[in-house]
Amino acid sequence: MDRVKDKVAIITGAARGLGKAQALLLAGEGARVVVTDIIETDGKKVADEIGRERGEAIFLKHDVTNEQDWQGVIQKTLSEFGRLDVLVNNAGVMLREKIEDISLEEWRWVMSVNIDGVFLGTKHAIGAMKKSGGGSIINISSIAGTVGLPYSSPYIASKGAVRLFTKAAAIEFSKANLNYNIRVNSVHPGFILTEMLEGILRTDAERTGRKYEDLVKIREDGTPIGRLGEPEDVAYAVLYLASDESKYTTGAELMVEGGFTAG
């Protein structure tokens, strides 16, 4: 129950799905959690749930594409908890369209959330982590950051950028370079049953005229482990990288995808 005891963690996009599971698990393992999201009602519910379980959490409304919001989140974290040990850049969006039908505005929207948000979070967490003696930054990429998939080009491009930005930051912050004592790693979920994946599959069902249940079965059959992932599967990977158990791990990409990319 104490794998991240007394560590302070910011988790973006934590109102639902992967981020919610991460917030609940880290709080259950002793972390004090800053839950951030643009979805205010659900975000407050996550923080309240942590409180009911005798954990410590606050909710902050937060647009990860807004630099002033990031500055405010870091300042509030320090004023409330006194330090910052863990940042999980989890917030992300998906656009499901053919390349020829994507507008430049839509492309830039995906990039602004999925990679600009990661850059801004990393940039503004550095100072706080240095004051705390170091820390762990965990960037949520995707299997789509390592392989190509149809109808998802902005998402894939942004998640590929997250993957390599993570490696660049890990080297930059290492003892051999700036000696910040900040580890940076990426997590690459596969097909995890969240509101986002359900929405994608239902849209695909409408597009193709196939049944939603049939599309779920195709994803399950295409995964060596034989099932879709659960948000907790990703949360446990984040917990490992947030804890001191991963003190010799930086610049790594942790695949949580049931073996999808192994073949």
N, C-alpha and C positions, 0 to 999 in steps of 0.2 A: 504493500500500500504506500510505500515511501520512495518510489523510484525517482521522483522529481521533487522531493520534499523541499518546501520553501523556495523553490525556483519561481520566478515571475515570467509568465508567458503571454505574449500577444498572439491571438489567432484571428486572422482576417476571414471574412466570409463564414463566420461561425454560427449564424442563425439557423442553418439547416445542413442536412447532408453530411459530407465529410468533415466540415469544420465543427459542426455540433458534436459529432462523435469524438473528435480530437479534444475539444474543450472539456467534455464530461470525463473522458479517460484521464487526461492530465490532472484535472482537479481531483479526481479520485485517487490519484497517486501522489497527492500532496502539493501540487503547484497552485499558485495564486494566478488566476486567469483573467486576462482582459479579452472579453468577447467583442469583436467588432464586426459590423455589417451595415449595409444600407437598409436592411429590413429590420426596422426598429422593434416591432411587436414581438416577432419570433426571437430576436436577439436578446431582448429583455427576459423572455421566458427561459432561455438557456441559462443566463446568469442566475435567475431566480431558482431554477432547478438545482444548480450547483450549491446555492446557499441552503436550500432545504436539506441537502445531503451533508451539511456542515462543512462545505468547502468555502473558498473565498473567490469571488468573481465580481467584476463590474462589466456593464455593457456600455459601449461607446458607439454612437452612430458614426459611420466612417465610409467615405468614398475613397477607395484606394488609388484612384486616378488623380486625386487632389492633394497637392503637396502641403497646403496649409492644414488639411485634415490630418495628414501624417504627423506634422509637427505637434498638433494638438494632442493626438493619441499618445505620442511619446512623452510629452510633458505631463499629461494626466496620469500615465502609468507610473512615472517617477514620483509624482506628488502623492499618489495613492499608496504605492507599494515600495518606493524607495530605490528600486533597481530594475534592470531588465536582463534576463538570462536567456530567454528563448523567443524567437520570432518565427511564426509559421505563416508564410505567405501562401495562403490557401485560396483566397478569393479568385474566382475565375468564371468566365462566360463561354458559351458555345454558340456558333452560328452554323447551321446545317443547310448549305446551299452549293449549287454548282459554281465554279469559278466565274463562268461567264455571266452569272446573274448577281454577283456580289458587287455592291457599290463601294466606292472608296471610303465613304463615311462608315459603312458597316465594317469594313476591314480595319479601319483605324479604331473603331470602338472595341473590337476584340483585342487588338494590340494594347490599347490604353489600359484595359483591366488586367490582362494576362501577363504582360511583360513590363509595361510602365509601372504598374502597381508593385511588382516585385523589385524593380530598381529603386523606387522611392522608399519602399519599406526597408530595404537593405541600407540605403544611404542614410536614412534617419535613425536606424537602430544602432549604427556603429558607435556613435558617441556615447550613448547610454550603456552599451555593453562594455565598452572600454572602461568606463567608470566602475562597472560592476566586476571587473577583472577578467572579462571575456564572455563568451556565450555561444549559442548554437542558432544558426539560421537554417530553417528547413523550407525549401521551396517545393510546392506541389506542382510537378510537371504532369506527365501522362505517358502511357505507352505511345500516344500520338506524338510525343516528343522524340521518338526513336524510330518509328515506322510510318509509312504512308497509308492513309485511309481515304476513301472517296468522300466527296461532299463536305469536307471539313478543313479546307486549306488554311483559313486564317487561324483556326484553333491549333492545327498541327504546326504551323510556322511559329506561333507564339510559344507553344510548349517546347519546341526545339530550341528556341531562344532562351527559355528558362533553363533548360538543361546545360547549355554552354555558358550562360551567364553565371550559373552556380559554380562551375569549375573555375572560371576566371576569378570570381570573388574568393573562392577557397584558397587559391594560390596567392592572391594579393594579400589576404589577411593572415597568411601563415607566418610562422616564426622566421622562415627563411627570407621573407620580404618585409612586411610592415610590423610583424610581431604583435598583432592585435589579440591573439589568443581567441579568435572567433572562428568556429568551424562552420562550413557551409555545405549542405548536402541537398540532393533532390530526391523526391519520392515520385514514383511513376505508377499510378494506379491503372489497372485495366478496366474492364467493364464492371463497375461497382453499382449496385442497385440503389440509386439515389433518385431524388426528384428530377435531376437533370437527365439521367439516363432514361428514366421512364418517359419523360417528355420527348426525347430523341426517338425512342422506339415507337411511340404512338404517332409521331409525325411521319416516320418512315412507313408505318402501317397505312396511314392515310394516303401517302404518296404512291405506294406500290399496290394498294388494294389487298394486302395480306393481313392476317390476323396478328394482333399484338403478341398473343401467346406463342405464335409460331416464330416470331422474330426473337423472342426471349429464348426459345428452345435452340435456335440457330446459334445464338451467342454462347449458350451453355455448352452445346456440342463442339463449338470451335475452341473451347478452353480446355487444356489438358486436365485440369483438376475436376472439370465437369459441372461447374456451377458458376453463377455470377458471384462477384465479391460482395461483401457487406462493408458498410462504413467503418466498422470496428477493425476490419482487417488492415485498413490504411492507418487508422488511429494508433494501432500497436507499433507500426513502423515509425510513426512520428514520435511516439513515446520513447522508443529506443534511441532515436537521434537526439531527442531533447535531453536524455539522461546522460550521466557520466559513464554509462556502460559503453558509449560510442566515442569515448575520449580520443581514440586513435583513428577516427574516421572523419575524413573531410574530402570534399570534391567527389564524393561517391554518388552513384545513382542507384537507389534501392527500388527494385521492381516488385510491385505487388499486383500481380496480374494472372495468377493461376497457371503460369507457364506459357501464356499466349505468345510471347516473343522468343521462346526457347527453340522453336522449330525452325 
